[in-house]
Amino acid sequence: MDKVTYVAELERTIEDFMRKRDKMFSKGFLNSDGMKALVRILKMAVRAGLIDKSSGISRYLKSREEGEVLAILLSLEERLCARS
């Protein structure tokens, strides 16, 4: 897939994560389903060129708190909008 395809898929995946937010978190922290979804989103962001692979995905996965995870997703959405 090319970067344009990854960007479109990334937008859909972030929207889907936000819609299912109540299923992705438990007691304010990311559960296992949410972690899998977040890893998928971050991998797509690397492929789309929004995140530098050398910085490492693990940097984004240090915190599992709901507020910090949502902040990461919102910053990715802002980067997507800036590219459009």
Buried (B, 14 or more C-beta within 10 A) or exposed (E): EEEEEBBEBBBEBBEEBEEEBEEBBBEEEBBEEBBEBBEBBBBBBBBBEBBEEEEEBEEBBEEBEBEEBBEBBEEBBEBBEEEE
